[in-house]
């Protein structure tokens, strides 16, 4: 595999690389196509139309509705622990 024979260390000839390069160039840039089709060009942070009006189901207060839902699902704790206590553990052991 010498340079005189036109092969590189991988054993492929320079013409093979040239052929593949020309094929890839003729197909265009698929990454640009994917970016156009799959990714938004801007981030939308418009929360103007977002609300929790359907969440309450007759309850007037969102907090009460959330508390009632947790109670229905058996997830409401009456221990009075804070989120900090739940994550880090309480000091009383």
C-alpha positions in Angstrom: 0.0 0.0 0.0 2.2 2.7 -1.2 1.4 6.2 -2.3 2.5 5.3 -5.8 -0.4 2.8 -6.2 -2.9 5.4 -5.2 -4.1 3.7 -2.0 -4.2 5.3 1.4 -3.6 3.5 4.8 -7.2 2.2 4.9 -6.7 0.4 1.6 -9.2 2.4 -0.4 -8.2 4.1 -3.5 -8.4 7.9 -3.9 -10.9 7.4 -6.7 -13.3 5.6 -4.3 -13.2 8.6 -2.0 -13.8 10.9 -4.9 -16.8 8.9 -6.1 -18.4 8.9 -2.6 -17.7 12.6 -2.2 -19.4 13.4 -5.5 -22.4 11.2 -4.6 -22.8 12.9 -1.2 -22.5 16.3 -2.8 -25.1 15.5 -5.4 -27.6 14.5 -2.7 -27.4 17.9 -1.0 -27.1 18.4 2.7 -29.6 16.1 4.5 -28.9 17.9 7.9 -30.2 21.1 6.5 -33.4 19.4 5.3 -33.9 17.8 8.7 -33.4 21.1 10.5 -36.1 22.7 8.2 -38.6 19.9 8.7 -38.0 18.9 12.3 -36.8 21.8 14.4 -38.7 25.0 15.2 -36.7 28.1 14.3 -37.9 30.0 17.4 -39.0 29.1 20.9 -42.6 29.9 21.7 -43.1 31.0 25.3 -46.5 32.4 24.8 -48.6 31.2 27.8 -51.4 33.6 27.2 -54.0 31.0 26.3 -52.9 28.4 29.0 -55.1 28.1 32.0 -56.4 25.5 34.4 -60.1 26.2 34.2 -61.0 22.6 33.3 -58.9 21.2 36.1 -61.1 22.5 38.9 -64.3 20.7 37.9 -66.7 22.8 39.9 -64.2 23.8 42.7 -63.7 27.5 42.7 -60.0 27.3 43.9 -57.3 25.6 41.9 -55.5 24.7 45.2 -58.6 23.0 46.5 -59.0 21.1 43.2 -55.4 19.9 43.4 -55.8 18.9 47.0 -59.0 17.0 46.2 -57.4 15.2 43.3 -54.5 14.1 45.4 -56.9 12.9 48.1 -58.9 10.9 45.5 -55.7 9.3 44.3 -54.5 8.5 47.8 -51.5 10.8 47.5 -52.4 13.5 49.9 -50.3 13.5 53.0 -51.6 15.1 56.2 -48.2 15.0 57.9 -47.4 18.6 57.2 -44.0 17.9 55.7 -42.5 20.4 53.3 -41.1 19.5 50.0 -37.6 20.1 51.5 -38.4 17.4 54.1 -39.5 15.0 51.4 -36.4 15.5 49.4 -33.7 15.9 52.1 -35.4 14.0 54.9 -36.8 15.4 58.1 -34.5 16.2 61.0 -36.7 14.0 63.3 -35.2 10.4 63.0 
